[in-house]
Amino acid sequence: MVKKILFITLSNIGDCILTLPALDFLCQKFPQARITLITAERPRQLFEDNPRIEKLIAYQKRAGFKENFRIFLRLKKEKFDAVIDLRNTLFGALLPAQYKIPAFLRIPADMHMKDRHLYKAYSRWSIVHSKKLASKTISLPIKKDDEEYIEKIFIENNIKKDDKIIVIAPGARSHIKRWGRDKFSLLCRELAQQEFRIILAGDRDDRQIADYIIQKDPKAGLVNLCGQTTLSQLGALLKETALLISNDSAVLHLGSYLNIPVLAVFGPTDDRKYGPWSDTSAVVKKEVFCRPCEKAQCRFGTLDCMRLVTVEEVLRQVKQLLVHSRQCPIVHRQNNIFKRILVVRTDRIGDVLLSTPVIKALREAYPDAYIAMMVSAYARDIAEGNPWLDEVIIYDKDARHKGWFGSLKFACSLKKRKFDLALILHPTNRVHLVTFFAAIPRRIGYDRKLGMLLTDRIKHRKQFGEKHELEYNFDLLKALGIRPAAKDLFMPIKPESEEWAKEILRESGIKEEDQILIIHPGASCPSKIWPNERFAEVADRLVQEYKFKVLIIAGPKDIARAQVVIKKMKTPALNLAGRSSVSQLASILKKCRLFISNDSGPVHIASAVGTPVISIFGRSQAGLSPRRWGPLGAKDKALHKDVGCIECLAHNCVREFTCLKAITVDDVLQAAELILKS
């Protein structure tokens, strides 16, 4: 018969709340037993009003030997029948009792901390029976005074019982566990616009963060209760809310204990051990390679695990949680097979741009995964700023990672990032070797150029040009069971590039109301280049018909070609050849009415920003045809003529590129008319 129990709990409030299910178990298992509880001073308020606790001792862990010995003698006189020491103190080891936690108790490593404490408490009794008992929450009594206090706050802030209330706890004891206050501010603004009533909760130390959030948007009607409630009053508040959003903090565990819907933002700590444990819960986190580190300081100084969590990701989880009522609870954990995904595309800017729908599809299929993209240095602007990516990794094979030694060194650095999936959209020997030596467990790509190094090999048929390159990219997703519907390209538009474009046009006397025509006479290969004089004639005739302002763009190697086109024109043109980055090019293309170009990367940038395109194709090879590489915009036109070549010799053509010359100025003008008058 157990009549007297000593229960030794922990030091922090959050940790003590995690022990409440174990205390609940003891109270229900032994309803007549008298319980003495030892805890630290700070979480003492958790237990002061509990009628089942006969004696409450505040333990000072820095107390001297004499004080500890005095407490030991006092406890020894009590002659406890059971000592449940969750703190692993000398009291638990030395005090005699019939029931104690076994000294060498083996606890499953993947257990949540709440379950670990519960496991220790019932280690001497029936596990099945204890789980049933522990389902009740009785160790945090909420008094009528607490409920009346919260009701008074509601009246003062014009909050009605039928309002949709969300409590947000933006603080945490450790600064590395805190999501950014600016992100909390934006989150509050978005939720307030959806007619939620937002209450900020926490202790006195969190009040400064809450004040900052309120000052950012004073009209959002936020209520700041940080430092204005006891734990039982906070419990009364949480029982009236639809959802709690929190960092890894004591408020998170209080909401979990009361079994209300909880959404937690996690960074360096392990959500498997310390995540929310109510029936309806979710975790938003970023699987950076170093998490969970459970360290007091970020060793890299960036705290990417918290910084990379976006407001959009939190809002998406809020929506998912709120559609489930308490009668239909869900427990949301990240059970996706892939937590860290690497998308690889190291060829030209147009190719990388045509891969952006793949990134979006992956984000939709694995919303909690950490997704990075590996690109060449000159394609950086295509990937950076993509909202579905967490990181852009530059593989610079022409400089920093030049040669096999450089690539091997790069593979070693990639290995440390611990990716578990690589999606290789363009096959090269180097990329296959790099991902192989990076020890990425699953590598999906095309069975070409050392394809034997892949774990999943897709048959390579791109050379037949049976469908668009974007569709070929989607083939790799099918290996994961993903069938995306959206085919929209995404080109990030940077504010600084927008300012550059405005300034360039202003300096050139081009007004906002002017219609702009952009000509791109360059390309990566001579077999793709339409004659310069024809570009000049098209520009002149369109200026005459539609009063266009003309801009000429080209890469650094085509500056001379751009100058030739301008020299052959009868009307003035602004020469931007070699003067813009990829990001700046996107901003200037976004402002134009029509873009005429050879088959090249800027064609796809224009399509991505919504500018109508006329793209001129030459070679008759299926793998280089408009069917595979044509622009994807609704108004875009691809011009191509088959001139009967049996075999295309590319830049070694012996027919003076008849295929390109077959496309006339009138062909381009007719396409322009269809676009401009549609």
Secondary structure as GFF3:
##gff-version 3
##sequence-region A 1 678
A	DSSP	beta_strand	4	8	.	.	.	ID=ss1
A	DSSP	alpha_helix	13	18	.	.	.	ID=ss2
A	DSSP	alpha_helix	20	29	.	.	.	ID=ss3
A	DSSP	beta_strand	34	39	.	.	.	ID=ss4
A	DSSP	three_ten_helix	42	46	.	.	.	ID=ss5
A	DSSP	beta_strand	53	58	.	.	.	ID=ss6
A	DSSP	alpha_helix	65	78	.	.	.	ID=ss7
A	DSSP	beta_strand	82	85	.	.	.	ID=ss8
A	DSSP	alpha_helix	90	94	.	.	.	ID=ss9
A	DSSP	beta_strand	99	100	.	.	.	ID=ss10
A	DSSP	alpha_helix	113	121	.	.	.	ID=ss11
A	DSSP	alpha_helix	127	133	.	.	.	ID=ss12
A	DSSP	alpha_helix	144	156	.	.	.	ID=ss13
A	DSSP	beta_strand	165	169	.	.	.	ID=ss14
A	DSSP	three_ten_helix	175	177	.	.	.	ID=ss15
A	DSSP	alpha_helix	181	193	.	.	.	ID=ss16
A	DSSP	beta_strand	197	200	.	.	.	ID=ss17
A	DSSP	three_ten_helix	204	206	.	.	.	ID=ss18
A	DSSP	alpha_helix	207	216	.	.	.	ID=ss19
A	DSSP	three_ten_helix	218	220	.	.	.	ID=ss20
A	DSSP	beta_strand	223	224	.	.	.	ID=ss21
A	DSSP	alpha_helix	231	238	.	.	.	ID=ss22
A	DSSP	beta_strand	243	246	.	.	.	ID=ss23
A	DSSP	alpha_helix	250	257	.	.	.	ID=ss24
A	DSSP	beta_strand	262	265	.	.	.	ID=ss25
A	DSSP	alpha_helix	271	274	.	.	.	ID=ss26
A	DSSP	beta_strand	281	284	.	.	.	ID=ss27
A	DSSP	alpha_helix	304	307	.	.	.	ID=ss28
A	DSSP	alpha_helix	311	322	.	.	.	ID=ss29
A	DSSP	beta_strand	340	344	.	.	.	ID=ss30
A	DSSP	alpha_helix	349	353	.	.	.	ID=ss31
A	DSSP	alpha_helix	356	365	.	.	.	ID=ss32
A	DSSP	beta_strand	370	375	.	.	.	ID=ss33
A	DSSP	three_ten_helix	377	379	.	.	.	ID=ss34
A	DSSP	alpha_helix	380	383	.	.	.	ID=ss35
A	DSSP	beta_strand	391	394	.	.	.	ID=ss36
A	DSSP	alpha_helix	403	415	.	.	.	ID=ss37
A	DSSP	beta_strand	421	424	.	.	.	ID=ss38
A	DSSP	alpha_helix	429	437	.	.	.	ID=ss39
A	DSSP	beta_strand	442	446	.	.	.	ID=ss40
A	DSSP	three_ten_helix	451	453	.	.	.	ID=ss41
A	DSSP	beta_strand	456	458	.	.	.	ID=ss42
A	DSSP	three_ten_helix	462	464	.	.	.	ID=ss43
A	DSSP	alpha_helix	469	478	.	.	.	ID=ss44
A	DSSP	alpha_helix	495	507	.	.	.	ID=ss45
A	DSSP	beta_strand	516	520	.	.	.	ID=ss46
A	DSSP	three_ten_helix	526	528	.	.	.	ID=ss47
A	DSSP	alpha_helix	532	546	.	.	.	ID=ss48
A	DSSP	beta_strand	549	552	.	.	.	ID=ss49
A	DSSP	three_ten_helix	556	558	.	.	.	ID=ss50
A	DSSP	alpha_helix	559	568	.	.	.	ID=ss51
A	DSSP	beta_strand	573	575	.	.	.	ID=ss52
A	DSSP	alpha_helix	582	590	.	.	.	ID=ss53
A	DSSP	beta_strand	594	598	.	.	.	ID=ss54
A	DSSP	alpha_helix	601	608	.	.	.	ID=ss55
A	DSSP	beta_strand	613	616	.	.	.	ID=ss56
A	DSSP	three_ten_helix	622	624	.	.	.	ID=ss57
A	DSSP	alpha_helix	626	629	.	.	.	ID=ss58
A	DSSP	beta_strand	637	639	.	.	.	ID=ss59
A	DSSP	three_ten_helix	650	652	.	.	.	ID=ss60
A	DSSP	alpha_helix	658	661	.	.	.	ID=ss61
A	DSSP	alpha_helix	665	676	.	.	.	ID=ss62
###
